[in-house]
């Protein structure tokens, strides 16, 4: 499972709020919702976030293996 936990840490480290992402960088509220709930986003979106935050993909996402059923 892909998790966006590193994204929230990166925002804190860079002192950027979700409000700033929405107002200054035109990031949609829906995207913020998807990130909060670890829902799927496109690679284009991940690329855009890396540009905005000037970071690597690993600063936004992390793979966590799911437990077998």
N, C-alpha and C positions, 0 to 999 in steps of 0.2 A: 504494500500500500504506500502511496506517495503521501507524505505529510508536509504541511507548510509551516511547521513549527519554527524552522530557522528564519523564515520570512519575518516573523514577529520580533525575533531577537535582532535581526538586522535593522528593522525599523527603529528599535530602541537605541541601538548603537549609533545610528546615524541621526538620531533626534528628529525623525520624520513621523508625523501622525497620519492616521488614515484620513483625517480631514484635509491635510495638505495634499495627499495623493489624489483625493477627489477634486479639490478646488484648483490646485496649481497644475496637476498633471492629467486631469480629466479621466482619472481611473473611475470606473463605474462602481456604484454602491453594490451592484450585483456581483461584481468581481470580488470585492472585499468580503461579501457574504460567502462566496465559494471558497475563498482562501480560509476563512474562519472555520468552515465545515469540511475542509479537506476534500472538496469536490473537484472534479476534473476541470482543467483549464487548458487552453491550446499552447503549443510551443511558441507561437507568436506572442501570446500574452506573457509567457515566461521571459521571452527575449526582451519585450518592452519593459518589464519590471527590472530586469538586470541593467538595462540602459538607464532607467530612472534612478535606480539606487547605486549605480556604478559598482556592481558586484558580480560575483560568479553565480552560476546556477545553484551550486551547493550552499550558497548563502540564503537561498530561497526555499529549496526543497530537500527532502531526505526520504530515502526508501526505507521502510520498516516492513520486514517480512510478516505476513499474516500467519496467525496460528492455524494449523491444519484442523479441519472439522472433526 
